[in-house]
């Protein structure tokens, strides 16, 4: 979870943007928009989701590995966890 108020605000802004895009996608499907329009909206949502993921990974690494008070063993374990998460996300 983002620890600083600035990080939390940035993450929530991205989530709200994604929510708006998903709602627009729903409206487009309900109104019978063209497949191209719907596919473009899906691509936009995917890009926004990827941006959120990148930002959250950056916040996590900063909070847990850079500014956190962790031992070298704890840092190695957390890096392994992030590696597993990224591999599953990129599938």
Secondary structure, 3 states (H helix, E strand, C coil): CCCCHHHHHHHHHHHHHHHHHHHHHHHHHHCCCCHHHHHHHHHHHHHHHHHHHHHHHHHHHHHHHHCCCCCHHHHHHHHHHHHHHHHHHHC
